[in-house]
Amino acid sequence: MLALVNQPLFPMGIFKARQDLIKKQRTTSRKVKGTSDHCDIDDLMRLAETLFSSNKHTEKTLGLVIYTGVTTGLRIGDILELQTENLHPFEGGCRIKLTQQKDKVKFDKLISRRLDDMIGEYLGSKLITDKPDTYIFANPLTGKAYTNHWVNKRFSILKDDISWLKDKTFSTHSLRKSYAMTIYKYYGNDIVKARDSLGHKSITTTQKYLNLDRKEKELIHANVVNDIFNAVV
């Protein structure tokens, strides 16, 4: 009789299966937080050029926003708040200088000749004539800077129309992530270079930006071992 009392009411296999089912149901019912994906830099630049060549002001704006993001690494808030006073042309080029909104970090970088030309063309096509327009990305009807929501709304439309974006989580943050991945790959998977170009304080933050898989993370360690630790011997 005592032996019967000590026996479980259900076989352990059934009990475990039931617990696993409950755990799975809780996991699937919980909303998964999405994250922006990086995209191929050539695809983004071609898209930017196509949009910028349009006669429609909104498409031209979107093209320039994309090109600015993937070639400077600026956050979308800093891009949309760019003013003409942030442009510092000199003989042979132009620099963007500003204080970034996040952590008030200084930004002072050379921009590509193509971006310089695009900004010049864009500013020359502005429709506002009755008041000075200091914002580069200004709505021609209001003179106010475009918003992050305005850009993301149009990015969602692009995602529906462009095949290589359909499987991507594409948002304004994808531009900065694509810039980061370009720097990372250009310097032979050097995450320190990527961190410095983004202005991150921690490499962990940069790793999250790059969304590196386990193989890529192991390669980072191998590069450090080969390039630094082996040289110390």
Backbone hydrogen bonds in HBPLUS format (Angstrom, degrees):
<---DONOR---> <-ACCEPTOR-->    atom                        ^
c    i                          cat <-CA-CA->   ^        H-A-AA   ^      H-
h    n   atom  resd res      DA  || num        DHA   H-A  angle D-A-AA Bond
n    s   type  num  typ     dist DA aas  dist angle  dist       angle   num
A0004-LEU N   A0001-MET O   3.14 MM   3  5.27 123.9  2.47  96.0 109.5     1
A0005-VAL N   A0001-MET O   3.28 MM   4  6.68 149.1  2.39 145.8 153.4     2
A0006-ASN N   A0002-LEU O   3.24 MM   4  6.54 150.8  2.33 147.6 154.5     3
A0007-GLN N   A0004-LEU O   3.28 MM   3  5.31 150.3  2.37  98.3 106.9     4
A0014-ILE N   A0011-PRO O   3.12 MM   3  5.58 122.0  2.48 109.7 122.0     5
A0015-PHE N   A0011-PRO O   3.15 MM   4  6.45 163.1  2.18 154.5 159.7     6
A0016-LYS N   A0012-MET O   2.88 MM   4  6.03 165.4  1.90 153.9 157.0     7
A0017-ALA N   A0013-GLY O   3.02 MM   4  6.16 157.1  2.08 141.9 148.7     8
A0018-ARG N   A0014-ILE O   2.93 MM   4  6.13 154.6  1.99 147.9 154.7     9
A0019-GLN N   A0015-PHE O   3.02 MM   4  6.32 157.5  2.07 147.5 153.4    10
A0020-ASP N   A0016-LYS O   2.87 MM   4  6.11 155.7  1.93 150.3 157.2    11
A0021-LEU N   A0017-ALA O   2.94 MM   4  6.17 149.5  2.03 143.5 151.6    12
A0022-ILE N   A0018-ARG O   3.03 MM   4  6.34 157.9  2.08 149.3 154.6    13
A0023-LYS N   A0019-GLN O   2.97 MM   4  6.19 159.2  2.01 147.2 153.1    14
A0024-LYS N   A0020-ASP O   2.90 MM   4  6.10 153.8  1.97 145.0 152.1    15
A0025-GLN N   A0021-LEU O   2.94 MM   4  6.17 157.0  2.00 148.7 154.7    16
A0026-ARG N   A0022-ILE O   3.04 MM   4  6.28 155.4  2.10 147.7 153.9    17
A0027-THR N   A0023-LYS O   3.00 MM   4  6.21 151.8  2.09 143.4 151.3    18
A0028-THR N   A0024-LYS O   2.90 MM   4  6.13 164.2  1.93 155.2 158.6    19
A0029-SER N   A0025-GLN O   3.05 MM   4  6.06 144.0  2.19 139.8 148.9    20
A0037-ASP N   A0169-THR O   2.85 MM 132  5.33 163.2  1.88 149.4 150.1    21
A0044-LEU N   A0040-ASP O   3.10 MM   4  6.42 160.7  2.14 155.0 160.3    22
A0045-MET N   A0041-ILE O   2.96 MM   4  6.14 157.0  2.01 147.0 153.4    23
A0046-ARG N   A0042-ASP O   2.97 MM   4  6.11 156.1  2.03 147.2 153.3    24
A0047-LEU N   A0043-ASP O   2.99 MM   4  6.17 157.5  2.04 145.0 151.7    25
A0048-ALA N   A0044-LEU O   2.86 MM   4  6.07 156.7  1.91 146.0 152.7    26
A0049-GLU N   A0045-MET O   2.98 MM   4  6.18 157.3  2.03 144.1 149.5    27
A0050-THR N   A0046-ARG O   2.96 MM   4  6.19 158.2  2.01 149.5 155.3    28
A0051-LEU N   A0047-LEU O   2.98 MM   4  6.22 168.1  2.00 156.3 158.8    29
A0052-PHE N   A0048-ALA O   2.87 MM   4  5.97 157.4  1.92 146.9 154.2    30
A0053-SER N   A0049-GLU O   3.04 MM   4  6.15 138.0  2.23 141.4 150.6    31
A0054-SER N   A0051-LEU O   3.12 MM   3  5.51 161.4  2.15 111.0 116.8    32
A0060-LYS N   A0056-LYS O   3.00 MM   4  6.21 162.9  2.03 157.8 163.3    33
A0061-THR N   A0057-HIS O   2.88 MM   4  6.02 155.0  1.94 147.1 154.0    34
A0062-LEU N   A0058-THR O   2.97 MM   4  6.18 159.2  2.01 145.2 150.6    35
A0063-GLY N   A0059-GLU O   2.94 MM   4  6.15 157.4  1.99 148.1 154.0    36
A0064-LEU N   A0060-LYS O   3.06 MM   4  6.30 156.9  2.11 146.4 152.0    37
A0065-VAL N   A0061-THR O   2.89 MM   4  6.13 154.0  1.96 151.8 159.7    38
A0066-ILE N   A0062-LEU O   3.02 MM   4  6.24 164.3  2.04 150.8 154.1    39
A0067-TYR N   A0063-GLY O   3.01 MM   4  6.21 165.5  2.03 147.8 152.1    40
A0068-THR N   A0064-LEU O   2.87 MM   4  5.94 158.4  1.91 145.8 152.0    41
A0069-GLY N   A0065-VAL O   2.94 MM   4  6.11 159.7  1.98 149.0 154.7    42
A0070-VAL N   A0066-ILE O   3.04 MM   4  6.25 168.6  2.05 159.5 160.8    43
A0071-THR N   A0067-TYR O   3.19 MM   4  6.11 134.8  2.41 139.2 149.0    44
A0072-THR N   A0068-THR O   3.05 MM   4  5.88 129.7  2.32 143.6 152.2    45
A0073-GLY N   A0069-GLY O   3.02 MM   4  5.35 151.4  2.10 134.0 141.8    46
A0078-ASP N   A0075-ARG O   3.06 MM   3  5.45 122.0  2.41 106.7 120.2    47
A0079-ILE N   A0075-ARG O   3.00 MM   4  6.33 152.6  2.08 151.8 160.7    48
A0080-LEU N   A0076-ILE O   2.96 MM   4  6.14 171.7  1.97 158.0 158.4    49
A0081-GLU N   A0077-GLY O   3.21 MM   4  6.23 131.5  2.46 131.8 143.5    50
A0082-LEU N   A0079-ILE O   3.12 MM   3  5.32 163.5  2.14 109.0 113.1    51
A0136-ILE N   A0082-LEU O   2.96 MM  54  5.86 170.3  1.97 145.4 147.1    52
A0086-ASN N   A0083-GLN O   2.85 MM   3  5.44 159.4  1.89 117.8 124.8    53
A0084-THR N   A0134-THR O   2.83 MM  50  5.48 146.0  1.94 147.6 158.7    54
A0087-LEU N   A0084-THR O   3.16 MM   3  5.49 161.1  2.20 108.1 114.0    55
A0097-LYS N   A0086-ASN O   2.94 MM  11  5.14 162.5  1.97 145.8 151.3    56
A0088-HIS N   A0095-ARG O   2.83 MM   7  5.08 157.0  1.88 159.3 161.5    57
A0095-ARG N   A0088-HIS O   3.09 MM   7  5.08 158.2  2.14 115.7 122.1    58
A0090-PHE N   A0093-GLY O   2.88 MM   3  5.46 171.3  1.89 146.8 145.3    59
A0093-GLY N   A0090-PHE O   3.02 MM   3  5.46 166.4  2.04 138.3 134.9    60
A0111-ILE N   A0094-CYS O   3.01 MM  17  6.03 168.9  2.02 164.1 161.4    61
A0096-ILE N   A0109-LYS O   2.91 MM  13  5.60 159.2  1.95 159.1 160.3    62
A0109-LYS N   A0096-ILE O   3.12 MM  13  5.60 151.2  2.20 149.4 152.2    63
A0098-LEU N   A0107-PHE O   2.91 MM   9  5.28 155.2  1.97 148.2 153.9    64
A0107-PHE N   A0098-LEU O   2.80 MM   9  5.28 157.4  1.85 170.9 165.8    65
A0100-GLN N   A0105-VAL O   2.74 MM   5  5.19 161.2  1.78 158.8 153.2    66
A0116-ASP N   A0112-SER O   3.01 MM   4  6.27 157.4  2.06 149.3 156.1    67
A0117-ASP N   A0113-ARG O   2.96 MM   4  6.23 157.0  2.01 147.4 152.7    68
A0118-MET N   A0114-ARG O   2.90 MM   4  6.15 158.7  1.94 150.8 157.0    69
A0119-ILE N   A0115-LEU O   2.94 MM   4  6.11 163.4  1.97 153.9 157.1    70
A0120-GLY N   A0116-ASP O   3.11 MM   4  6.30 159.8  2.15 145.3 151.0    71
A0121-GLU N   A0117-ASP O   2.95 MM   4  6.21 159.9  1.99 151.5 156.6    72
A0122-TYR N   A0118-MET O   2.85 MM   4  6.00 158.9  1.89 148.9 155.4    73
A0123-LEU N   A0119-ILE O   2.89 MM   4  6.05 166.7  1.91 154.4 157.1    74
A0124-GLY N   A0120-GLY O   3.15 MM   4  6.25 144.6  2.28 137.9 147.3    75
A0125-SER N   A0122-TYR O   3.03 MM   3  5.23 147.7  2.14 102.6 112.5    76
A0126-LYS N   A0123-LEU O   3.48 MM   3  5.51 170.3  2.49 104.4 106.6    77
A0146-TYR N   A0137-PHE O   3.00 MM   9  6.14 155.9  2.06 160.1 161.2    78
A0139-ASN N   A0144-LYS O   2.77 MM   5  5.58 169.0  1.78 160.5 157.3    79
A0142-THR N   A0139-ASN O   3.20 MM   3  5.51 130.9  2.45 106.3 118.1    80
A0143-GLY N   A0139-ASN O   2.68 MM   4  5.18 159.5  1.72 160.6 164.3    81
A0151-VAL N   A0147-THR O   3.20 MM   4  6.60 155.2  2.26 148.7 154.2    82
A0152-ASN N   A0148-ASN O   2.93 MM   4  6.18 172.4  1.93 158.8 160.8    83
A0153-LYS N   A0149-HIS O   2.94 MM   4  5.98 154.2  2.01 148.0 154.5    84
A0154-ARG N   A0151-VAL O   3.10 MM   3  5.31 121.0  2.46 101.0 114.9    85
A0155-PHE N   A0151-VAL O   2.86 MM   4  6.16 141.4  2.01 146.8 159.4    86
A0156-SER N   A0152-ASN O   2.99 MM   4  6.23 148.3  2.09 146.2 152.6    87
A0158-LEU N   A0154-ARG O   3.05 MM   4  6.35 155.4  2.11 143.9 150.1    88
A0159-LYS N   A0155-PHE O   2.93 MM   4  6.20 151.7  2.01 147.1 154.8    89
A0160-ASP N   A0157-ILE O   3.16 MM   3  5.32 128.6  2.44  98.6 111.1    90
A0161-ASP N   A0158-LEU O   2.99 MM   3  5.12 133.9  2.20  99.9 113.2    91
A0162-ILE N   A0158-LEU O   2.93 MM   4  5.98 138.6  2.11 159.4 168.9    92
A0165-LEU N   A0162-ILE O   3.17 MM   3  5.60 156.9  2.23 112.3 119.4    93
A0166-LYS N   A0163-SER O   3.19 MM   3  5.42 156.7  2.25 108.1 114.8    94
A0168-LYS N   A0165-LEU O   3.01 MM   3  5.10 161.6  2.05 111.3 115.7    95
A0174-SER N   A0171-SER O   2.92 MM   3  5.35 150.4  2.01 110.8 120.1    96
A0175-LEU N   A0172-THR O   3.24 MM   3  5.82 152.0  2.33 110.4 116.8    97
A0177-LYS N   A0173-HIS O   3.15 MM   4  6.38 159.1  2.19 149.0 155.4    98
A0178-SER N   A0174-SER O   2.86 MM   4  5.92 147.8  1.97 140.6 148.9    99
A0179-TYR N   A0175-LEU O   3.03 MM   4  6.30 152.0  2.11 144.3 151.9   100
A0180-ALA N   A0176-ARG O   2.96 MM   4  6.21 157.7  2.01 144.4 150.4   101
A0181-MET N   A0177-LYS O   2.97 MM   4  6.22 158.3  2.02 146.9 152.0   102
A0182-THR N   A0178-SER O   3.02 MM   4  6.17 150.7  2.10 142.2 150.1   103
A0183-ILE N   A0179-TYR O   3.06 MM   4  6.38 161.0  2.09 154.9 158.6   104
A0184-TYR N   A0180-ALA O   2.93 MM   4  6.12 162.9  1.96 149.7 155.1   105
A0185-LYS N   A0181-MET O   2.92 MM   4  6.07 163.2  1.95 150.0 153.3   106
A0186-TYR N   A0182-THR O   2.90 MM   4  5.94 159.8  1.94 147.9 154.5   107
A0187-TYR N   A0183-ILE O   3.16 MM   4  6.28 157.1  2.22 151.3 154.7   108
A0189-ASN N   A0184-TYR O   2.73 MM   5  4.84 125.9  2.02 144.5 154.8   109
A0188-GLY N   A0185-LYS O   3.04 MM   3  5.18 145.8  2.16 118.6 115.6   110
A0194-ALA N   A0190-ASP O   3.31 MM   4  6.67 157.5  2.37 143.1 149.3   111
A0195-ARG N   A0191-ILE O   2.84 MM   4  6.03 156.1  1.90 143.4 150.1   112
A0196-ASP N   A0192-VAL O   2.93 MM   4  6.16 164.0  1.95 150.1 153.9   113
A0197-SER N   A0193-LYS O   2.95 MM   4  6.13 156.7  2.00 148.4 154.8   114
A0198-LEU N   A0194-ALA O   3.11 MM   4  6.27 143.9  2.24 145.0 153.7   115
A0199-GLY N   A0195-ARG O   2.95 MM   4  6.07 124.1  2.28 140.6 156.0   116
A0200-HIS N   A0195-ARG O   3.14 MM   5  5.32 150.3  2.23 150.6 150.4   117
A0199-GLY N   A0196-ASP O   3.25 MM   3  5.02 138.1  2.43  91.0 102.7   118
A0207-GLN N   A0203-ILE O   2.83 MM   4  6.16 151.9  1.91 152.9 161.1   119
A0208-LYS N   A0204-THR O   3.10 MM   4  6.41 152.2  2.18 145.2 151.8   120
A0209-TYR N   A0205-THR O   3.03 MM   4  6.36 149.0  2.13 142.3 151.2   121
A0210-LEU N   A0206-THR O   2.93 MM   4  6.22 159.7  1.97 153.4 157.7   122
A0211-ASN N   A0207-GLN O   2.85 MM   4  5.92 128.5  2.12 138.4 152.8   123
A0217-LYS N   A0213-ASP O   3.01 MM   4  6.31 156.2  2.07 154.9 162.3   124
A0218-GLU N   A0214-ARG O   2.98 MM   4  6.21 151.9  2.06 147.3 154.4   125
A0219-LEU N   A0215-LYS O   3.05 MM   4  6.30 144.4  2.18 138.9 148.8   126
A0220-ILE N   A0216-GLU O   3.04 MM   4  6.39 144.6  2.17 143.4 152.2   127
A0221-HIS N   A0217-LYS O   3.29 MM   4  6.65 158.3  2.34 144.9 148.7   128
A0222-ALA N   A0218-GLU O   2.94 MM   4  6.23 157.7  1.99 146.9 153.6   129
A0223-ASN N   A0219-LEU O   2.86 MM   4  6.06 156.8  1.91 150.7 156.2   130
A0224-VAL N   A0220-ILE O   3.10 MM   4  6.39 157.2  2.15 148.6 154.3   131
A0225-VAL N   A0221-HIS O   2.91 MM   4  6.18 160.9  1.94 153.5 158.9   132
A0226-ASN N   A0222-ALA O   2.90 MM   4  6.10 169.3  1.92 154.2 156.7   133
A0227-ASP N   A0223-ASN O   2.86 MM   4  5.84 161.0  1.89 148.4 154.3   134
A0228-ILE N   A0224-VAL O   2.83 MM   4  5.39 151.8  1.91 140.8 147.7   135
A0229-PHE N   A0224-VAL O   3.26 MM   5  6.68 154.4  2.33 143.4 150.4   136
A0230-ASN N   A0225-VAL O   2.82 MM   5  5.94 149.4  1.91 168.4 171.6   137
A0231-ALA N   A0228-ILE O   3.12 MM   3  5.24 122.7  2.46  96.9 111.6   138
A0232-VAL N   A0229-PHE O   3.22 MM   3  5.27 143.2  2.36  96.3 106.5   139
